[in-house]
Amino acid sequence: MVATKPTTPNPTAKPTARGNVQPTQTSSDLERHVHAPGRDTLVKQVREKINQLGVTYIYFQFVSVTGRIVGKGIPANHWESIAERGFQLVYGSTANLFIDRHGEYIGYGPEASELVGIADPETFVQLPWDKRIARVFCTCFRNREERVNPGGHLTSDCRGNLRIFHEEFQQTHKMHLRMGTEPEMMWLKLDENRELKGGVTKPNCYHIDQFEELRPAFMNVIEYGQAMGLDMIQGDHEDAPGQLELNWMFDDVLRNSDRLTTYRQICAQVAREKGLHACFMSKPFMNVSASGCHHNMSLWSGGDLTANPLGQKVLPGMEGVFSYLQGGVNHFMPEPKIDSVKPGPVGLKSIGGVIAHLKALTAIGSSTVNSYRRLWDTGFWAPVFADWGFQNRTCALRVSAPGRFEYRSVDSMVNPYLMGAGLLKAFDDGLNRNLDPGEPEERNIYVAMEAGKQVSKLPMNLGEALHELANDAVIRAAMPDEMYRVFHHYKNDEWEKFNHTVTNWDLEQYLDCLP
């Protein structure tokens, strides 16, 4: 039922058709992943796609701590050998190979080993803008020659972590998480020196005329998106310069995260073709809305994979890229015998878990210094209070429709793999401890507070959010071992760099303040 099932490690796997050695209880995570039941068949199917589509080069990619796409390019004639043994890349690539303000590499130094990236063949798809090239997502492991835990899951691999946590959640609660994201972003103009010169359009929300102005860009995005498995459903012009939101059908949390990552790659490519800049920075302009990335979520049991809803005659990639989970039982729906409007017990406990951990989750959903410009620039519906309600955009969590919650305290810079893992941990805690979220707030939260309601505020800068994360063991568990160390190092350094930087604001505010 889950998209990643063919590559799930299984210590009792039988020998494959290629004559692979049978994994044992003592074999590494890497070997269990490579020899998982059915994976050899998927590897062969990718070879058939390579030959059928004329692919000659493949991007083997994974995702860094900030959501950046990293990896290697390898000629397609090496597909089978790389699928078997993987490729190597420095551990520090999971932290973008960045250095901190003291000149030290973030997460891993030059003495660290090299990770092994193993392709997940079900994610193979051709790039529509250059059909000689395909991409495949990878899971990362520790090097086979490491002294400690050789071939173990690399815990700084955010995508691999999400798969593991989702499988654990399903085993414990017999439910899985489906997610839909609303990625706002801005299309900006470039001058002859490729310097930014504002948005392509005016900040007029929902205006079809402004939407039409961006038609050359968004139609290319839609065409490329459909060719790479995004079942596009709707879009509109938002209320910032050049700001668009394009949506696709919701799905399994891991596959949806892959699609958001793919969408960002597509936008960057279309921007190159149009001489524009695809901006995912949350708040490039004051006095207009920032770019959010609301997460709509629900817990389900059952359902079936519906392959190829777009109806392509020849799929330019593996069937899993074009499949969506449909049907089943949505456990966030109201139970009429209890309340015809409120979510059922599973939904309420899940909301309770998110509300209990909202402050720590803010460090993931609002992960940059710039993210908090969105919260401070009042009047644009960005949530700053830890509460929930029905159709209430002043709360961090709202029931946007029967059977789904919209998590609003998240912006366009989010790493969806970290966010998905954090929400799973919050749901798990809410379900295990029967957490009560309280009554939904149906008033504007500011009106409710004027009437005397006590509401906790979210962290209002990155430093506060990192402090909350450090003191929340439940959400911190979504970043096991090296993942938290890398995330904290990276983000704390970002906060320190900001605090020790003199800006134009400093000069304008203080240069002539005395005598």
VOTIVEX-139964 format. One record per residue (C-alpha): residue in one letter; chain; x negated, y, z negated. Coordinates in Angstrom, 3 decimals, always signed. Example, Ala and Ser with C-alpha at 12.3 -4.5 7.8 and 13.67 -1.06 7.14 Angstrom:
# residues 2
 code unit        X        Y        Z
    a    A  -12.300   -4.500   -7.800
    s    A  -13.670   -1.060   -7.140
END
This chain:
# residues 515
 code unit        X        Y        Z
    m    A   +0.000   +0.000   +0.000
    v    A   -2.821   +2.434   -0.814
    a    A   -4.776   +3.732   +2.154
    t    A   -8.150   +2.766   +0.741
    k    A   -7.242   -0.818   -0.087
    p    A   -9.437   -2.424   +2.627
    t    A  -12.565   -0.927   +1.031
    t    A  -11.665   -1.531   -2.607
    p    A  -14.472   -3.439   -4.350
    n    A  -13.487   -7.033   -5.074
    p    A  -15.944   -9.312   -6.889
    t    A  -14.102  -12.443   -5.722
    a    A  -14.358  -11.732   -1.979
    k    A  -14.910  -14.674   +0.374
    p    A  -17.644  -14.767   +3.039
    t    A  -16.804  -12.612   +6.052
    a    A  -16.811  -13.469   +9.718
    r    A  -20.237  -11.844  +10.054
    g    A  -21.664  -14.321   +7.572
    n    A  -22.072  -11.819   +4.749
    v    A  -23.205  -13.147   +1.414
    q    A  -20.334  -13.672   -0.999
    p    A  -20.242  -10.926   -3.656
    t    A  -20.488  -12.134   -7.236
    q    A  -19.562  -10.658  -10.592
    t    A  -23.161   -9.477  -10.938
    s    A  -23.462   -7.874   -7.483
    s    A  -23.566   -4.083   -7.272
    d    A  -20.691   -1.701   -6.588
    l    A  -22.322   -1.006   -3.243
    e    A  -22.358   -4.645   -2.158
    r    A  -18.798   -5.229   -3.339
    h    A  -17.697   -2.202   -1.330
    v    A  -19.526   -3.336   +1.821
    h    A  -18.189   -6.895   +1.555
    a    A  -14.645   -6.049   +0.468
    p    A  -11.971   -8.282   +2.043
    g    A  -10.973   -7.046   +5.480
    r    A  -13.715   -4.464   +5.856
    d    A  -15.616   -6.509   +8.441
    t    A  -12.470   -6.511  +10.598
    l    A  -12.209   -2.720  +10.292
    v    A  -15.871   -2.337  +11.278
    k    A  -15.193   -4.377  +14.438
    q    A  -12.104   -2.295  +15.195
    v    A  -14.213   +0.874  +14.992
    r    A  -16.610   -0.615  +17.560
    e    A  -13.627   -1.209  +19.850
    k    A  -12.573   +2.438  +19.375
    i    A  -16.112   +3.650  +20.080
    n    A  -16.174   +1.741  +23.361
    q    A  -12.612   +2.669  +24.301
    l    A  -13.022   +6.391  +23.619
    g    A  -16.562   +6.800  +24.906
    v    A  -17.910   +8.043  +21.553
    t    A  -21.696   +8.354  +21.515
    y    A  -22.347  +10.137  +18.208
    i    A  -20.834   +9.951  +14.701
    y    A  -20.798  +12.352  +11.757
    f    A  -21.119  +10.314   +8.550
    q    A  -19.757  +12.773   +5.999
    f    A  -18.928  +13.099   +2.313
    v    A  -17.949  +16.017   +0.088
    s    A  -20.072  +18.034   -2.342
    v    A  -19.094  +19.354   -5.761
    t    A  -17.756  +22.588   -4.196
    g    A  -15.775  +20.826   -1.454
    r    A  -18.387  +21.459   +1.228
    i    A  -18.762  +18.740   +3.880
    v    A  -22.252  +17.233   +4.031
    g    A  -23.814  +14.146   +5.598
    k    A  -25.712  +12.973   +8.662
    g    A  -25.183  +12.517  +12.386
    i    A  -26.102   +9.104  +13.839
    p    A  -25.809   +7.700  +17.403
    a    A  -22.831   +5.384  +17.803
    n    A  -24.939   +2.463  +19.008
    h    A  -26.142   +2.101  +15.392
    w    A  -22.597   +1.826  +14.009
    e    A  -22.747   -1.777  +12.797
    s    A  -26.113   -1.517  +11.064
    i    A  -25.244   +1.765   +9.304
    a    A  -21.826   +0.395   +8.307
    e    A  -23.672   -2.532   +6.682
    r    A  -26.652   -0.875   +4.986
    g    A  -25.621   +2.790   +4.933
    f    A  -27.727   +5.925   +5.350
    q    A  -29.821   +7.705   +2.739
    l    A  -29.666  +11.351   +1.659
    v    A  -31.028  +13.151   -1.406
    y    A  -28.822  +13.068   -4.517
    g    A  -28.937  +16.868   -4.572
    s    A  -26.776  +16.997   -1.433
    t    A  -23.786  +16.419   -3.751
    a    A  -24.646  +19.895   -5.147
    n    A  -25.308  +21.443   -1.709
    l    A  -29.052  +21.236   -2.439
    f    A  -28.733  +24.631   -4.146
    i    A  -31.107  +26.111   -6.704
    d    A  -30.083  +27.950   -9.870
    r    A  -31.183  +31.427  -10.918
    h    A  -34.265  +29.957  -12.591
    g    A  -35.423  +28.321   -9.352
    e    A  -34.455  +24.791  -10.411
    y    A  -32.458  +22.469   -8.156
    i    A  -28.893  +22.023   -9.377
    g    A  -28.081  +18.530  -10.591
    y    A  -31.099  +16.676   -9.219
    g    A  -34.737  +17.628   -8.791
    p    A  -37.151  +16.661   -6.003
    e    A  -38.171  +13.597   -8.003
    a    A  -34.662  +12.100   -7.812
    s    A  -33.913   +9.128   -5.609
    e    A  -31.741   +9.103   -2.479
    l    A  -28.097   +8.118   -2.424
    v    A  -26.700   +5.527   -0.042
    g    A  -23.673   +6.620   +2.011
    i    A  -21.392   +3.774   +3.117
    a    A  -18.818   +4.488   +5.813
    d    A  -15.121   +3.914   +5.119
    p    A  -14.162   +2.636   +8.580
    e    A  -10.436   +3.329   +8.190
    t    A  -11.277   +7.094   +8.323
    f    A  -12.951   +6.985  +11.751
    v    A  -11.518   +9.514  +14.237
    q    A  -12.688  +11.272  +17.392
    l    A  -13.288  +15.037  +17.374
    p    A  -10.825  +16.580  +19.857
    w    A  -13.136  +19.516  +20.693
    d    A  -16.006  +17.232  +21.738
    k    A  -14.825  +13.722  +22.488
    r    A  -18.343  +12.356  +22.534
    i    A  -18.362  +12.730  +18.750
    a    A  -16.387  +11.062  +15.955
    r    A  -16.411  +11.430  +12.195
    v    A  -16.066   +8.968   +9.340
    f    A  -15.818   +9.651   +5.607
    c    A  -18.250   +7.848   +3.322
    t    A  -18.459   +6.628   -0.251
    c    A  -21.741   +7.313   -2.068
    f    A  -23.765   +4.914   -4.204
    r    A  -26.952   +4.954   -6.187
    n    A  -30.018   +3.727   -4.368
    r    A  -30.545   -0.032   -4.251
    e    A  -34.032   +0.406   -5.757
    e    A  -32.976   +2.448   -8.797
    r    A  -34.212   +1.065  -12.129
    v    A  -30.894   +1.861  -13.815
    n    A  -27.634   +0.657  -12.248
    p    A  -29.008   +0.047   -8.730
    g    A  -26.252   +0.254   -6.115
    g    A  -23.765   +1.623   -8.642
    h    A  -21.092   +4.151   -7.761
    l    A  -22.692   +7.594   -7.609
    t    A  -20.664   +9.449  -10.209
    s    A  -21.375  +12.817   -8.554
    d    A  -19.396  +11.593   -5.512
    c    A  -16.063  +13.391   -6.042
    r    A  -14.290  +11.452   -3.298
    g    A  -15.421   +8.083   -4.634
    n    A  -14.337   +9.101   -8.129
    l    A  -10.825  +10.002   -6.953
    r    A  -10.409   +6.582   -5.350
    i    A  -11.500   +4.836   -8.558
    f    A   -9.278   +6.942  -10.843
    h    A   -6.258   +6.508   -8.587
    e    A   -6.706   +2.736   -8.554
    e    A   -7.039   +2.710  -12.356
    f    A   -3.895   +4.841  -12.699
    q    A   -1.951   +2.463  -10.468
    q    A   -3.103   -0.557  -12.440
    t    A   -2.075   +1.081  -15.737
    h    A   +1.195   +2.777  -14.803
    k    A   +2.320   +0.864  -11.680
    m    A   +2.761   +4.185   -9.889
    h    A   +0.721   +6.118   -7.356
    l    A   +0.285   +9.846   -6.721
    r    A   +1.458  +11.473   -3.512
    m    A   +0.304  +14.994   -2.776
    g    A   +1.068  +17.789   -0.355
    t    A   -1.055  +20.934   -0.225
    e    A   -0.308  +24.460   +1.027
    p    A   -3.626  +25.841   +2.264
    e    A   -3.521  +29.588   +2.754
    m    A   -6.490  +31.153   +4.546
    m    A   -7.309  +34.306   +6.508
    w    A   -8.369  +34.849  +10.103
    l    A  -10.832  +37.749  +10.137
    k    A  -12.299  +39.784  +13.003
    l    A  -16.017  +40.068  +13.742
    d    A  -17.793  +43.023  +15.323
    e    A  -20.562  +42.821  +17.931
    n    A  -23.056  +42.027  +15.137
    r    A  -20.764  +39.316  +13.782
    e    A  -20.040  +41.378  +10.683
    l    A  -16.559  +41.145   +9.182
    k    A  -14.175  +43.961  +10.117
    g    A  -10.880  +43.033   +8.470
    g    A   -7.985  +40.740   +9.266
    v    A   -6.750  +39.983  +12.760
    t    A   -3.198  +40.934  +11.765
    k    A   -1.349  +43.248   +9.380
    p    A   -0.342  +42.035   +5.895
    n    A   +3.332  +41.537   +6.777
    c    A   +4.734  +38.396   +5.189
    y    A   +6.814  +36.062   +7.396
    h    A   +6.771  +38.460  +10.355
    i    A   +6.993  +36.440  +13.546
    d    A   +5.318  +39.275  +15.454
    q    A   +2.202  +38.941  +13.285
    f    A   +2.457  +35.157  +13.493
    e    A   +2.531  +35.488  +17.288
    e    A   -0.604  +37.633  +17.150
    l    A   -2.426  +34.594  +15.763
    r    A   -0.822  +32.100  +18.143
    p    A   -4.023  +31.466  +20.177
    a    A   -5.762  +30.362  +16.976
    f    A   -3.023  +28.431  +15.196
    m    A   -1.875  +26.527  +18.284
    n    A   -5.417  +25.224  +18.710
    v    A   -5.465  +24.284  +15.011
    i    A   -2.186  +22.395  +15.397
    e    A   -3.354  +20.572  +18.537
    y    A   -6.655  +19.562  +16.938
    g    A   -4.900  +18.665  +13.698
    q    A   -2.436  +16.329  +15.398
    a    A   -5.300  +14.693  +17.272
    m    A   -6.974  +13.992  +13.911
    g    A   -3.919  +12.617  +12.096
    l    A   -2.319  +15.714  +10.564
    d    A   +1.463  +15.478  +10.933
    m    A   +2.009  +19.250  +11.078
    i    A   +5.434  +20.288   +9.773
    q    A   +5.619  +24.085   +9.369
    g    A   +3.674  +27.327   +9.156
    d    A   +4.060  +31.056   +8.617
    h    A   +2.260  +34.394   +8.368
    e    A   +1.614  +35.266   +4.723
    d    A   +1.229  +38.692   +3.100
    a    A   -2.476  +39.448   +3.508
    p    A   -4.424  +40.523   +6.618
    g    A   -4.709  +37.608   +9.038
    q    A   -3.318  +35.207   +6.439
    l    A   -1.705  +31.975   +7.628
    e    A   -0.361  +28.882   +5.937
    l    A   +0.012  +25.704   +8.007
    n    A   +1.376  +22.556   +6.353
    w    A   +1.362  +18.850   +7.111
    m    A   +3.293  +15.907   +5.671
    f    A   +2.476  +14.836   +2.106
    d    A   +0.821  +11.474   +1.488
    d    A   -1.405   +9.400   -0.807
    v    A   -3.609  +11.767   -2.837
    l    A   -6.914  +10.553   -1.356
    r    A   -5.748  +10.621   +2.236
    n    A   -4.234  +14.081   +1.748
    s    A   -7.537  +15.328   +0.331
    d    A   -9.287  +13.983   +3.423
    r    A   -6.776  +15.837   +5.591
    l    A   -7.300  +19.131   +3.757
    t    A  -11.042  +18.695   +4.282
    t    A  -10.410  +17.927   +7.959
    y    A   -8.141  +20.973   +8.270
    r    A  -10.931  +23.226   +7.031
    q    A  -13.320  +21.750   +9.594
    i    A  -10.747  +22.329  +12.321
    c    A  -10.205  +25.974  +11.338
    a    A  -13.958  +26.587  +11.350
    q    A  -14.215  +25.100  +14.840
    v    A  -11.302  +27.151  +16.222
    a    A  -12.881  +30.276  +14.715
    r    A  -16.113  +29.519  +16.591
    e    A  -14.181  +29.146  +19.816
    k    A  -12.206  +32.384  +19.326
    g    A  -15.024  +34.560  +18.018
    l    A  -13.298  +34.895  +14.620
    h    A  -14.063  +33.938  +11.024
    a    A  -11.888  +31.361   +9.235
    c    A  -11.978  +32.626   +5.639
    f    A  -11.132  +30.303   +2.737
    m    A  -12.449  +32.744   +0.126
    s    A   -9.637  +33.313   -2.343
    k    A   -9.637  +37.117   -2.571
    p    A  -11.587  +39.024   +0.092
    f    A   -9.270  +42.074   -0.200
    m    A   -7.707  +43.824   -3.182
    n    A   -4.120  +45.124   -3.235
    v    A   -2.867  +42.263   -1.060
    s    A   -2.236  +38.620   -1.888
    a    A   -5.066  +36.162   -2.357
    s    A   -5.178  +32.757   -0.678
    g    A   -3.767  +29.971   -2.811
    c    A   -3.550  +26.246   -2.225
    h    A   -0.509  +25.061   -4.154
    h    A   -0.422  +21.317   -4.823
    n    A   +2.986  +19.595   -4.567
    m    A   +2.952  +16.233   -6.310
    s    A   +5.086  +13.265   -7.240
    l    A   +4.577   +9.794   -8.722
    w    A   +5.952   +6.841   -6.756
    s    A   +6.137   +3.079   -6.775
    g    A   +6.589   +0.958   -3.665
    g    A   +6.769   +2.350   -0.159
    d    A   +5.200   +1.346   +3.129
    l    A   +2.574   +2.772   +5.440
    t    A   +4.210   +4.225   +8.543
    a    A   +1.642   +4.187  +11.314
    n    A   +1.343   +6.831  +14.003
    p    A   +4.330   +9.128  +13.279
    l    A   +2.987  +11.489  +15.961
    g    A   +3.589   +8.884  +18.662
    q    A   +0.216   +8.973  +20.441
    k    A   -0.012   +6.386  +23.199
    v    A   -3.686   +5.775  +22.497
    l    A   -4.871   +6.589  +19.001
    p    A   -8.156   +8.562  +19.094
    g    A   -9.235   +6.862  +15.897
    m    A   -8.348   +4.188  +13.378
    e    A   -4.707   +3.563  +12.517
    g    A   -5.301   +4.511   +8.873
    v    A   -6.049   +8.112   +9.899
    f    A   -2.584   +8.366  +11.449
    s    A   -0.629   +6.523   +8.720
    y    A   +1.578   +7.992   +5.984
    l    A   +3.165   +6.433   +2.892
    q    A   +6.931   +6.619   +3.153
    g    A   +9.829   +5.242   +1.129
    g    A   +9.688   +3.748   -2.335
    v    A  +10.908   +5.079   -5.686
    n    A  +10.136   +8.672   -6.664
    h    A   +9.784   +8.728  -10.466
    f    A   +9.956  +12.513  -10.663
    m    A  +13.595  +12.550   -9.569
    p    A  +16.250  +13.510  -12.164
    e    A  +18.148  +10.704  -13.863
    p    A  +21.849  +11.703  -13.531
    k    A  +22.867   +9.804  -16.682
    i    A  +20.413  +11.928  -18.684
    d    A  +20.372  +15.260  -16.819
    s    A  +21.335  +16.010  -13.224
    v    A  +18.741  +18.782  -12.879
    k    A  +15.749  +18.064  -15.107
    p    A  +13.113  +15.583  -13.945
    g    A  +13.419  +12.129  -15.481
    p    A  +11.281  +10.937  -18.421
    v    A   +8.259  +10.116  -16.247
    g    A   +8.359  +13.570  -14.711
    l    A   +8.774  +15.390  -18.009
    k    A   +5.895  +13.521  -19.648
    s    A   +3.721  +14.226  -16.618
    i    A   +4.582  +17.930  -16.826
    g    A   +3.758  +17.747  -20.519
    g    A   +0.317  +16.391  -19.688
    v    A   -0.402  +19.170  -17.197
    i    A   +0.833  +21.903  -19.547
    a    A   -1.330  +20.485  -22.367
    h    A   -4.444  +20.674  -20.182
    l    A   -3.745  +23.721  -18.012
    k    A   -6.627  +25.760  -19.391
    a    A   -9.210  +23.110  -18.549
    l    A   -7.596  +22.387  -15.181
    t    A   -8.036  +26.085  -14.349
    a    A  -11.805  +25.519  -14.107
    i    A  -11.109  +23.113  -11.222
    g    A   -8.248  +24.934   -9.508
    s    A   -9.828  +28.398   -9.859
    s    A  -13.428  +27.365   -9.473
    t    A  -15.230  +30.570   -8.408
    v    A  -15.899  +33.996   -9.885
    n    A  -13.777  +35.436   -7.062
    s    A  -10.847  +33.158   -7.977
    y    A  -10.042  +35.353  -10.969
    r    A   -9.590  +38.461   -8.809
    r    A   -6.425  +36.621   -7.775
    l    A   -5.226  +36.466  -11.380
    w    A   -6.161  +40.056  -12.287
    d    A   -4.629  +41.749   -9.218
    t    A   -1.087  +41.892  -10.631
    g    A   +2.124  +41.946   -8.636
    f    A   +1.313  +39.143   -6.165
    w    A   +2.893  +36.146   -7.948
    a    A   -0.368  +34.510   -9.001
    p    A   +0.383  +32.490  -12.163
    v    A   -1.435  +33.500  -15.348
    f    A   +0.677  +31.755  -18.013
    a    A   +0.750  +28.130  -19.157
    d    A   +4.445  +27.420  -18.717
    w    A   +6.801  +25.631  -16.339
    g    A  +10.225  +26.215  -14.859
    f    A  +12.577  +25.718  -11.913
    q    A  +11.790  +27.792   -8.810
    n    A   +9.870  +30.137  -11.097
    r    A   +6.776  +31.545   -9.416
    t    A   +5.597  +33.341  -12.541
    c    A   +4.745  +29.970  -14.141
    a    A   +1.695  +27.829  -13.448
    l    A   +3.898  +24.792  -12.774
    r    A   +7.346  +24.771  -11.235
    v    A   +9.861  +22.208  -10.044
    s    A  +10.007  +23.442   -6.459
    a    A  +12.557  +20.808   -5.357
    p    A  +14.125  +17.689   -6.895
    g    A  +11.425  +15.043   -7.137
    r    A   +8.292  +17.186   -6.873
    f    A   +6.246  +19.642   -8.916
    e    A   +4.260  +22.528   -7.523
    y    A   +0.994  +23.185   -9.338
    r    A   +0.287  +26.877   -8.659
    s    A   -2.890  +27.594  -10.611
    v    A   -5.103  +26.616   -7.696
    d    A   -6.606  +28.610   -4.850
    s    A   -8.034  +28.135   -1.375
    m    A  -11.554  +27.300   -2.620
    v    A  -10.398  +24.192   -4.505
    n    A  -12.160  +20.861   -4.185
    p    A   -9.049  +18.658   -3.698
    y    A  -10.820  +15.493   -4.851
    l    A  -11.685  +17.032   -8.218
    m    A   -8.195  +18.537   -8.498
    g    A   -6.525  +15.201   -7.738
    a    A   -8.660  +13.427  -10.325
    g    A   -7.939  +16.081  -12.954
    l    A   -4.188  +15.908  -12.381
    l    A   -4.252  +12.100  -12.626
    k    A   -5.980  +12.359  -16.005
    a    A   -3.413  +14.927  -17.187
    f    A   -0.521  +12.705  -16.027
    d    A   -2.093   +9.694  -17.724
    d    A   -2.381  +11.595  -21.011
    g    A   +1.183  +12.868  -20.772
    l    A   +2.547   +9.376  -20.133
    n    A   +0.437   +7.689  -22.811
    r    A   +1.269  +10.240  -25.518
    n    A   +4.871  +10.955  -24.466
    l    A   +4.103  +14.669  -24.263
    d    A   +7.110  +16.982  -24.258
    p    A   +6.662  +20.063  -22.049
    g    A   +9.454  +21.951  -23.787
    e    A  +12.387  +23.581  -22.054
    p    A  +11.878  +24.977  -18.549
    e    A  +11.635  +28.748  -18.330
    e    A  +14.214  +30.086  -15.902
    r    A  +13.541  +33.775  -16.594
    n    A  +10.721  +35.831  -15.135
    i    A   +7.944  +34.971  -17.591
    y    A   +7.251  +38.659  -18.274
    v    A  +10.910  +39.239  -19.163
    a    A  +10.833  +36.167  -21.408
    m    A   +7.739  +37.473  -23.207
    e    A   +9.363  +40.877  -23.728
    a    A  +12.226  +38.983  -25.368
    g    A   +9.764  +37.430  -27.825
    k    A   +8.639  +34.186  -26.158
    q    A   +5.136  +33.088  -27.123
    v    A   +3.258  +31.856  -24.071
    s    A   -0.398  +30.903  -23.801
    k    A   -2.403  +32.684  -21.132
    l    A   -4.707  +30.891  -18.720
    p    A   -8.444  +31.654  -18.747
    m    A   -9.014  +34.956  -16.982
    n    A  -12.603  +34.427  -15.850
    l    A  -14.795  +31.531  -14.819
    g    A  -16.765  +31.568  -18.068
    e    A  -13.610  +31.127  -20.165
    a    A  -12.380  +28.340  -17.890
    l    A  -15.682  +26.455  -18.121
    h    A  -15.516  +26.746  -21.916
    e    A  -12.012  +25.235  -21.899
    l    A  -13.173  +22.391  -19.671
    a    A  -16.133  +21.667  -21.919
    n    A  -13.761  +21.268  -24.880
    d    A  -11.141  +19.116  -23.119
    a    A  -12.252  +15.488  -23.146
    v    A   -9.265  +14.337  -21.057
    i    A   -9.944  +16.580  -18.056
    r    A  -13.688  +16.305  -18.447
    a    A  -13.225  +12.544  -18.010
    a    A  -12.190  +13.316  -14.414
    m    A  -15.857  +14.207  -13.906
    p    A  -17.669  +11.170  -15.283
    d    A  -21.340  +11.153  -16.208
    e    A  -23.381  +12.979  -13.531
    m    A  -20.304  +14.608  -11.966
    y    A  -19.678  +16.837  -14.989
    r    A  -23.375  +17.595  -15.371
    v    A  -23.595  +18.719  -11.724
    f    A  -20.317  +20.661  -11.831
    h    A  -21.185  +22.451  -15.065
    h    A  -24.719  +23.277  -13.907
    y    A  -23.457  +24.625  -10.569
    k    A  -20.552  +26.662  -11.924
    n    A  -22.225  +27.917  -15.070
    d    A  -25.126  +29.129  -12.921
    e    A  -22.609  +30.884  -10.630
    w    A  -21.131  +32.645  -13.667
    e    A  -24.587  +33.611  -14.975
    k    A  -25.668  +34.941  -11.570
    f    A  -22.568  +37.110  -11.433
    n    A  -23.177  +38.455  -14.940
    h    A  -26.771  +39.435  -14.260
    t    A  -26.026  +41.146  -10.919
    v    A  -25.717  +44.922  -10.564
    t    A  -22.906  +45.725   -8.126
    n    A  -21.623  +48.820   -6.363
    w    A  -18.933  +48.980   -9.044
    d    A  -21.622  +49.366  -11.716
    l    A  -23.251  +52.209   -9.799
    e    A  -19.977  +54.001   -9.094
    q    A  -18.842  +53.629  -12.695
    y    A  -22.000  +54.485  -14.608
    l    A  -24.635  +56.180  -12.419
    d    A  -23.562  +59.733  -13.351
    c    A  -21.737  +59.030  -16.607
    l    A  -24.261  +60.983  -18.774
    p    A  -25.124  +63.544  -19.911
END
